[in-house]
């Protein structure tokens, strides 16, 4: 019998559990740990609340979770409740699927001013992550600056621009919806260091901007390269640039009908966040491309801003005793292997890149390595007590473990308390989750 512990219940964690089932069938027992009492990681707290179709992938993970040889173990924090070393003694292999839950720093003067937020915190706020539910951003000013040229920047801009009615069917949490409903923003500026041909935005997400009831996207035609150069782009990138060209062609008469502008400011690198105690503006340097890199020209200007959201990427949380690559912001590993019996997968392995589906081959790849190490004798099989051993440890320490049937009680309560036009109203407090699970 193989005993596997997976730390993290997001896509990478569940794809790894699925891979273990396919590798060993009934001869494996998998425990999936999470510090929260609820599963699914970024599917619950990272994917935009108005993208419910994407969240539907959780049904696949639920099928894995309901298998007899896979357990969800929520409300257990690694490092506080149990150590990696203790898990290594209990399980044949420990797989870190912790994702990259923390924002990369801008590294700019003024980034610690009030109302400057990273996207992990801001997205967590409107998605109801307990760590960020109390963020309380100020939306009473005129201009928001969103730093970044990926889909997360688009998500943030779109959420800031939507009306209450446009959130019908979304699971945005009530505290965020109420605050967005009273927002005074009339200008949202998306800053990108490079140009339209270098964006990491996908066509679907760009296309959504054209359907907003009170906001209109703007692109300066002067920022667009010659149209014939689009032929050298990959098909998806070419579709994205086609959207940008259509934004640039929107007549002023149409723009006047909508009170919010979403401006794409290309070839623009932030150099400082300005203000006394809270943000008042962003100092920007105009850039140009040299060998594909954005190089400053020395020309600077200031964008007045009352809110800044930095969408420049994420990094993994270090764990004591686990080798960590500070420069890359992920665990130090060799194609998923960290140490004998210790592995990592997903963003914890490769950094925050790829789509949700990218984690599936990643999970299968790391299970193959576990199987190789088991076959060669690098790791033992079923000798440490596995799930039964953890249960004994949890009982000794009085841990309030939340299993999958407990999560289903939480889910049922969230559905019951939902607004008429929403699929659920998430609990944003761990204590309330525990209470709904009947574990208080």
VOZA-213672 format. One record per residue (C-alpha): residue in three letters; x, y, z; residue number from 1. Coordinates in nm, 3 decimals. Layout:
VOZA-213672
   type      east     north        up   seq
    ALA         X         Y         Z   NUM
...
END
This chain:
VOZA-213672
   type      east     north        up   seq
    UNK     0.000     0.000     0.000     1
    UNK     0.132     0.342    -0.099     2
    UNK     0.066     0.636     0.135     3
    UNK     0.081     0.984    -0.022     4
    UNK     0.034     1.321     0.149     5
    UNK    -0.045     1.619    -0.075     6
    UNK    -0.022     1.970     0.071     7
    UNK    -0.271     2.194    -0.107     8
    UNK    -0.620     2.118    -0.239     9
    UNK    -0.613     2.327    -0.554    10
    UNK    -0.590     2.199    -0.913    11
    UNK    -0.232     2.072    -0.878    12
    UNK    -0.322     1.879    -0.563    13
    UNK    -0.628     1.707    -0.707    14
    UNK    -0.464     1.627    -1.041    15
    UNK    -0.179     1.465    -0.846    16
    UNK    -0.429     1.258    -0.643    17
    UNK    -0.601     1.154    -0.965    18
    UNK    -0.265     1.051    -1.111    19
    UNK    -0.186     0.844    -0.800    20
    UNK    -0.517     0.660    -0.838    21
    UNK    -0.441     0.580    -1.201    22
    UNK    -0.087     0.469    -1.110    23
    UNK    -0.172     0.236    -0.819    24
    UNK    -0.550     0.186    -0.828    25
    UNK    -0.675     0.056    -0.494    26
    UNK    -0.320     0.016    -0.364    27
    UNK    -0.280     0.382    -0.268    28
    UNK    -0.415     0.604     0.008    29
    UNK    -0.398     0.981    -0.050    30
    UNK    -0.452     1.254     0.209    31
    UNK    -0.493     1.607     0.068    32
    UNK    -0.420     1.874     0.330    33
    UNK    -0.529     2.238     0.326    34
    UNK    -0.493     2.515     0.580    35
    UNK    -0.850     2.629     0.505    36
    UNK    -1.161     2.423     0.589    37
    UNK    -1.266     2.447     0.222    38
    UNK    -1.107     2.283    -0.085    39
    UNK    -1.018     2.383    -0.443    40
    UNK    -0.762     2.659    -0.381    41
    UNK    -0.754     2.919    -0.658    42
    UNK    -1.069     2.774    -0.817    43
    UNK    -1.256     2.912    -0.515    44
    UNK    -1.051     3.221    -0.432    45
    UNK    -0.850     3.304    -0.745    46
    UNK    -1.071     3.254    -1.050    47
    UNK    -1.286     3.560    -1.118    48
    UNK    -1.632     3.531    -0.958    49
    UNK    -1.802     3.609    -1.291    50
    UNK    -1.624     3.315    -1.460    51
    UNK    -1.844     3.038    -1.322    52
    UNK    -1.785     2.809    -1.619    53
    UNK    -1.415     2.788    -1.529    54
    UNK    -1.504     2.703    -1.169    55
    UNK    -1.701     2.407    -1.301    56
    UNK    -1.377     2.206    -1.310    57
    UNK    -1.422     2.157    -0.934    58
    UNK    -1.678     1.885    -1.017    59
    UNK    -1.390     1.677    -1.151    60
    UNK    -1.197     1.728    -0.829    61
    UNK    -1.505     1.637    -0.627    62
    UNK    -1.522     1.301    -0.804    63
    UNK    -1.164     1.234    -0.693    64
    UNK    -1.236     1.357    -0.340    65
    UNK    -1.531     1.121    -0.304    66
    UNK    -1.319     0.818    -0.390    67
    UNK    -1.266     0.573    -0.107    68
    UNK    -0.887     0.608    -0.115    69
    UNK    -0.865     0.990    -0.119    70
    UNK    -0.933     1.214     0.181    71
    UNK    -0.959     1.590     0.213    72
    UNK    -0.807     1.710     0.542    73
    UNK    -0.892     2.078     0.586    74
    UNK    -0.817     2.327     0.862    75
    UNK    -0.469     2.183     0.914    76
    UNK    -0.179     2.421     0.872    77
    UNK     0.158     2.271     0.788    78
    UNK     0.418     2.415     1.020    79
    UNK     0.168     2.509     1.288    80
    UNK    -0.033     2.188     1.337    81
    UNK     0.206     1.935     1.186    82
    UNK     0.552     1.963     1.034    83
    UNK     0.682     1.842     0.699    84
    UNK     0.924     1.615     0.887    85
    UNK     0.635     1.453     1.075    86
    UNK     0.443     1.397     0.753    87
    UNK     0.753     1.241     0.595    88
    UNK     0.768     0.994     0.881    89
    UNK     0.402     0.900     0.830    90
    UNK     0.375     0.891     0.449    91
    UNK     0.587     0.734     0.174    92
    UNK     0.586     1.060    -0.022    93
    UNK     0.491     1.419     0.054    94
    UNK     0.395     1.641    -0.241    95
    UNK     0.385     2.019    -0.201    96
    UNK     0.102     2.160    -0.413    97
    UNK     0.078     2.487    -0.225    98
    UNK     0.060     2.710    -0.533    99
    UNK     0.189     3.066    -0.524   100
    UNK    -0.045     3.253    -0.291   101
    UNK     0.161     3.567    -0.227   102
    UNK     0.219     3.876    -0.438   103
    UNK     0.555     3.961    -0.586   104
    UNK     0.677     4.298    -0.466   105
    UNK     0.691     4.586    -0.711   106
    UNK     1.025     4.698    -0.570   107
    UNK     0.925     5.062    -0.615   108
    UNK     0.930     5.362    -0.381   109
    UNK     0.588     5.415    -0.226   110
    UNK     0.450     5.065    -0.275   111
    UNK     0.366     5.050     0.098   112
    UNK     0.134     5.353     0.079   113
    UNK    -0.231     5.306     0.174   114
    UNK    -0.460     5.178    -0.104   115
    UNK    -0.179     5.008    -0.295   116
    UNK    -0.261     4.639    -0.320   117
    UNK    -0.123     4.329    -0.483   118
    UNK    -0.355     4.123    -0.698   119
    UNK    -0.347     3.819    -0.466   120
    UNK    -0.485     4.040    -0.188   121
    UNK    -0.730     4.232    -0.407   122
    UNK    -0.864     3.923    -0.587   123
    UNK    -0.880     3.743    -0.252   124
    UNK    -1.086     4.034    -0.117   125
    UNK    -1.361     4.013    -0.378   126
    UNK    -1.346     3.631    -0.382   127
    UNK    -1.388     3.599    -0.004   128
    UNK    -1.050     3.454     0.099   129
    UNK    -1.042     3.469     0.480   130
    UNK    -0.690     3.615     0.476   131
    UNK    -0.799     3.914     0.265   132
    UNK    -1.169     3.961     0.344   133
    UNK    -1.092     4.262     0.565   134
    UNK    -0.877     4.440     0.302   135
    UNK    -1.128     4.727     0.268   136
    UNK    -0.992     4.906    -0.043   137
    UNK    -1.101     5.267    -0.093   138
    UNK    -1.298     5.303    -0.418   139
    UNK    -1.403     5.662    -0.350   140
    UNK    -1.149     5.824    -0.582   141
    UNK    -1.154     5.888    -0.955   142
    UNK    -0.870     5.679    -1.100   143
    UNK    -0.741     5.325    -1.048   144
    UNK    -0.408     5.215    -1.195   145
    UNK    -0.373     4.842    -1.264   146
    UNK    -0.011     4.738    -1.322   147
    UNK     0.034     4.437    -1.549   148
    UNK    -0.058     4.306    -1.892   149
    UNK    -0.199     3.960    -1.815   150
    UNK    -0.545     3.817    -1.757   151
    UNK    -0.538     3.896    -1.385   152
    UNK    -0.504     4.267    -1.469   153
    UNK    -0.802     4.231    -1.703   154
    UNK    -1.002     4.056    -1.430   155
    UNK    -0.932     4.336    -1.183   156
    UNK    -1.021     4.608    -1.434   157
    UNK    -1.342     4.430    -1.537   158
    UNK    -1.454     4.369    -1.177   159
    UNK    -1.392     4.736    -1.092   160
    UNK    -1.601     4.847    -1.392   161
    UNK    -1.905     4.623    -1.357   162
    UNK    -2.246     4.723    -1.226   163
    UNK    -2.430     4.524    -0.959   164
    UNK    -2.666     4.386    -1.224   165
    UNK    -2.370     4.254    -1.425   166
    UNK    -2.270     4.031    -1.134   167
    UNK    -2.587     3.822    -1.168   168
    UNK    -2.483     3.456    -1.154   169
    UNK    -2.144     3.539    -0.999   170
    UNK    -2.026     3.430    -0.655   171
    UNK    -1.861     3.761    -0.568   172
    UNK    -1.893     3.808    -0.191   173
    UNK    -2.146     4.056    -0.054   174
    UNK    -1.898     4.290     0.116   175
    UNK    -1.714     4.344    -0.215   176
    UNK    -2.033     4.378    -0.419   177
    UNK    -2.169     4.645    -0.185   178
    UNK    -1.844     4.843    -0.201   179
    UNK    -1.817     4.816    -0.580   180
    UNK    -2.177     4.934    -0.605   181
    UNK    -2.080     5.266    -0.446   182
    UNK    -1.752     5.306    -0.637   183
    UNK    -1.671     5.654    -0.772   184
    UNK    -1.412     5.533    -1.023   185
    UNK    -1.443     5.679    -1.373   186
    UNK    -1.098     5.591    -1.509   187
    UNK    -0.909     5.260    -1.496   188
    UNK    -0.559     5.264    -1.646   189
    UNK    -0.387     4.934    -1.732   190
    UNK    -0.009     4.983    -1.742   191
    UNK     0.214     4.762    -1.957   192
    UNK     0.592     4.793    -1.990   193
    UNK     0.586     4.658    -2.343   194
    UNK     0.351     4.687    -2.639   195
    UNK     0.037     4.523    -2.781   196
    UNK     0.232     4.239    -2.942   197
    UNK     0.377     4.136    -2.604   198
    UNK     0.061     4.117    -2.393   199
    UNK    -0.025     3.798    -2.203   200
    UNK    -0.400     3.865    -2.231   201
    UNK    -0.620     3.609    -2.402   202
    UNK    -0.891     3.689    -2.660   203
    UNK    -1.187     3.576    -2.449   204
    UNK    -1.094     3.799    -2.157   205
    UNK    -1.026     4.099    -2.383   206
    UNK    -1.353     4.046    -2.565   207
    UNK    -1.547     4.070    -2.238   208
    UNK    -1.457     4.438    -2.212   209
    UNK    -1.675     4.518    -2.512   210
    UNK    -1.987     4.396    -2.330   211
    UNK    -1.958     4.612    -2.017   212
    UNK    -2.264     4.832    -1.971   213
    UNK    -2.093     5.139    -1.825   214
    UNK    -1.727     5.106    -1.932   215
    UNK    -1.548     5.144    -2.263   216
    UNK    -1.196     5.019    -2.347   217
    UNK    -0.950     5.268    -2.499   218
    UNK    -0.630     5.208    -2.693   219
    UNK    -0.413     5.482    -2.844   220
    UNK    -0.379     5.398    -3.217   221
    UNK    -0.021     5.530    -3.202   222
    UNK     0.071     5.239    -2.971   223
    UNK    -0.031     4.979    -3.228   224
    UNK     0.235     4.836    -3.463   225
    UNK     0.176     4.820    -3.836   226
    UNK    -0.113     4.583    -3.907   227
    UNK     0.091     4.363    -4.141   228
    UNK     0.319     4.274    -3.848   229
    UNK     0.028     4.086    -3.687   230
    UNK     0.086     3.806    -3.940   231
    UNK     0.394     3.694    -3.746   232
    UNK     0.196     3.638    -3.423   233
    UNK     0.057     3.307    -3.297   234
    UNK    -0.317     3.273    -3.376   235
    UNK    -0.431     3.341    -3.019   236
    UNK    -0.206     3.644    -2.983   237
    UNK    -0.325     3.773    -3.319   238
    UNK    -0.688     3.752    -3.199   239
    UNK    -0.595     3.947    -2.886   240
    UNK    -0.430     4.222    -3.089   241
    UNK    -0.735     4.232    -3.317   242
    UNK    -0.941     4.318    -3.008   243
    UNK    -0.698     4.598    -2.921   244
    UNK    -0.729     4.735    -3.274   245
    UNK    -1.107     4.732    -3.242   246
    UNK    -1.083     4.922    -2.913   247
    UNK    -0.871     5.189    -3.083   248
    UNK    -1.138     5.224    -3.354   249
    UNK    -1.431     5.286    -3.118   250
    UNK    -1.577     5.628    -3.209   251
    UNK    -1.586     5.905    -2.950   252
    UNK    -1.965     5.919    -2.973   253
    UNK    -1.984     5.563    -2.836   254
    UNK    -1.733     5.636    -2.561   255
    UNK    -1.941     5.931    -2.443   256
    UNK    -2.230     5.699    -2.361   257
    UNK    -2.024     5.521    -2.095   258
    UNK    -1.899     5.691    -1.778   259
    UNK    -1.593     5.469    -1.716   260
    UNK    -1.285     5.454    -1.937   261
    UNK    -1.058     5.148    -1.932   262
    UNK    -0.734     5.279    -2.082   263
    UNK    -0.450     5.059    -2.206   264
    UNK    -0.127     5.250    -2.152   265
    UNK     0.143     5.060    -2.341   266
    UNK     0.519     5.119    -2.334   267
    UNK     0.474     5.249    -1.979   268
    UNK     0.683     5.134    -1.682   269
    UNK     0.593     5.244    -1.327   270
    UNK     0.887     5.403    -1.148   271
    UNK     0.733     5.518    -0.817   272
    UNK     0.406     5.529    -0.627   273
    UNK     0.346     5.887    -0.517   274
    UNK     0.174     6.023    -0.209   275
    UNK     0.216     6.114     0.156   276
    UNK     0.035     5.849     0.360   277
    UNK    -0.188     5.714     0.082   278
    UNK    -0.144     5.682    -0.292   279
    UNK    -0.201     5.996    -0.497   280
    UNK    -0.037     5.904    -0.825   281
    UNK     0.200     5.681    -1.021   282
    UNK     0.518     5.807    -1.182   283
    UNK     0.564     5.635    -1.517   284
    UNK     0.854     5.621    -1.761   285
    UNK     0.791     5.584    -2.132   286
    UNK     0.969     5.277    -2.274   287
    UNK     1.071     5.140    -2.611   288
    UNK     1.149     4.788    -2.727   289
    UNK     1.506     4.682    -2.788   290
    UNK     1.561     4.314    -2.871   291
    UNK     1.219     4.243    -2.721   292
    UNK     1.301     4.414    -2.390   293
    UNK     1.137     4.727    -2.254   294
    UNK     1.402     4.996    -2.209   295
    UNK     1.334     5.331    -2.045   296
    UNK     1.357     5.641    -2.264   297
    UNK     1.397     5.890    -1.978   298
    UNK     1.061     6.052    -2.054   299
    UNK     0.840     6.047    -1.745   300
    UNK     0.487     6.153    -1.659   301
    UNK     0.247     6.116    -1.367   302
    UNK    -0.092     5.946    -1.362   303
    UNK    -0.308     6.074    -1.074   304
    UNK    -0.440     5.769    -0.890   305
    UNK    -0.647     5.695    -0.580   306
    UNK    -0.606     5.315    -0.607   307
    UNK    -0.324     5.094    -0.737   308
    UNK    -0.345     4.718    -0.792   309
    UNK    -0.023     4.542    -0.892   310
    UNK    -0.083     4.233    -1.106   311
    UNK     0.278     4.137    -1.171   312
    UNK     0.288     3.777    -1.053   313
    UNK     0.295     3.556    -0.747   314
    UNK     0.536     3.355    -0.537   315
    UNK     0.522     3.043    -0.324   316
    UNK     0.540     3.056     0.056   317
    UNK     0.863     2.909     0.197   318
    UNK     0.827     2.623     0.446   319
    UNK     1.088     2.573     0.720   320
    UNK     1.327     2.292     0.631   321
    UNK     1.232     2.283     0.262   322
    UNK     1.491     2.415     0.011   323
    UNK     1.360     2.732    -0.153   324
    UNK     1.465     2.922    -0.465   325
    UNK     1.430     3.286    -0.359   326
    UNK     1.499     3.426    -0.706   327
    UNK     1.232     3.214    -0.872   328
    UNK     0.985     3.237    -0.582   329
    UNK     0.927     2.859    -0.568   330
    UNK     1.068     2.546    -0.405   331
    UNK     1.412     2.442    -0.524   332
    UNK     1.357     2.121    -0.719   333
    UNK     1.479     1.899    -0.999   334
    UNK     1.173     1.842    -1.219   335
    UNK     0.955     1.801    -0.909   336
    UNK     1.201     1.626    -0.678   337
    UNK     1.310     1.830    -0.376   338
    UNK     1.457     1.568    -0.141   339
    UNK     1.411     1.192    -0.104   340
    UNK     1.039     1.142    -0.050   341
    UNK     0.962     1.515    -0.086   342
    UNK     0.823     1.655    -0.412   343
    UNK     0.647     1.962    -0.549   344
    UNK     0.398     2.016    -0.827   345
    UNK     0.215     2.298    -1.008   346
    UNK     0.309     2.656    -0.932   347
    UNK     0.507     2.543    -0.628   348
    UNK     0.732     2.357    -0.874   349
    UNK     0.749     2.577    -1.183   350
    UNK     0.630     2.918    -1.066   351
    UNK     0.300     3.088    -1.157   352
    UNK     0.269     2.996    -1.523   353
    UNK     0.026     2.811    -1.748   354
    UNK    -0.346     2.748    -1.718   355
    UNK    -0.546     2.538    -1.472   356
    UNK    -0.518     2.244    -1.711   357
    UNK    -0.139     2.273    -1.720   358
    UNK    -0.135     2.125    -1.372   359
    UNK    -0.274     1.792    -1.493   360
    UNK     0.037     1.670    -1.683   361
    UNK     0.243     1.820    -1.400   362
    UNK     0.060     1.600    -1.146   363
    UNK     0.099     1.287    -1.357   364
    UNK     0.468     1.365    -1.407   365
    UNK     0.546     1.389    -1.037   366
    UNK     0.356     1.065    -0.963   367
    UNK     0.572     0.890    -1.221   368
    UNK     0.878     1.010    -1.030   369
    UNK     0.732     0.884    -0.701   370
    UNK     0.672     0.546    -0.867   371
    UNK     1.032     0.539    -0.996   372
    UNK     1.168     0.623    -0.651   373
    UNK     0.949     0.358    -0.488   374
    UNK     1.061     0.094    -0.739   375
    UNK     1.430     0.180    -0.688   376
    UNK     1.404     0.176    -0.309   377
    UNK     1.468     0.550    -0.264   378
    UNK     1.144     0.570    -0.065   379
    UNK     0.969     0.303     0.143   380
    UNK     0.613     0.187     0.087   381
    UNK     0.346     0.190     0.357   382
    UNK     0.588     0.174     0.649   383
    UNK     0.503     0.495     0.836   384
    UNK     0.141     0.453     0.939   385
    UNK    -0.003     0.678     0.667   386
    UNK    -0.357     0.812     0.720   387
    UNK    -0.410     0.610     1.038   388
    UNK    -0.090     0.753     1.180   389
    UNK    -0.201     1.108     1.103   390
    UNK    -0.542     1.046     1.263   391
    UNK    -0.369     0.939     1.583   392
    UNK    -0.148     1.250     1.577   393
    UNK    -0.448     1.478     1.509   394
    UNK    -0.638     1.327     1.802   395
    UNK    -0.341     1.377     2.034   396
    UNK    -0.318     1.744     1.934   397
    UNK    -0.691     1.812     1.934   398
    UNK    -0.700     1.931     1.575   399
    UNK    -1.041     2.029     1.435   400
    UNK    -0.997     1.842     1.109   401
    UNK    -1.252     1.919     0.836   402
    UNK    -1.307     1.629     0.596   403
    UNK    -1.492     1.635     0.265   404
    UNK    -1.833     1.546     0.410   405
    UNK    -1.784     1.840     0.649   406
    UNK    -1.703     2.067     0.354   407
    UNK    -2.028     1.961     0.190   408
    UNK    -2.212     2.096     0.496   409
    UNK    -2.028     2.427     0.452   410
    UNK    -2.117     2.430     0.084   411
    UNK    -2.482     2.357     0.160   412
    UNK    -2.493     2.646     0.406   413
    UNK    -2.329     2.882     0.154   414
    UNK    -2.585     2.790    -0.110   415
    UNK    -2.870     2.842     0.138   416
    UNK    -2.752     3.194     0.227   417
    UNK    -2.695     3.306    -0.133   418
    UNK    -2.850     3.614    -0.294   419
    UNK    -3.132     3.539    -0.539   420
    UNK    -2.898     3.589    -0.837   421
    UNK    -2.591     3.412    -0.696   422
    UNK    -2.489     3.045    -0.671   423
    UNK    -2.360     3.084    -0.315   424
    UNK    -2.259     3.336    -0.050   425
    UNK    -1.919     3.229     0.076   426
    UNK    -1.821     3.237     0.438   427
    UNK    -1.523     3.469     0.470   428
    UNK    -1.432     3.367     0.824   429
    UNK    -1.267     3.037     0.917   430
    UNK    -1.464     3.033     1.242   431
    UNK    -1.792     3.056     1.050   432
    UNK    -1.679     2.777     0.819   433
    UNK    -1.597     2.557     1.118   434
    UNK    -1.933     2.637     1.275   435
    UNK    -2.118     2.547     0.953   436
    UNK    -1.927     2.220     0.937   437
    UNK    -2.046     2.134     1.287   438
    UNK    -1.692     2.137     1.425   439
    UNK    -1.712     2.438     1.656   440
END
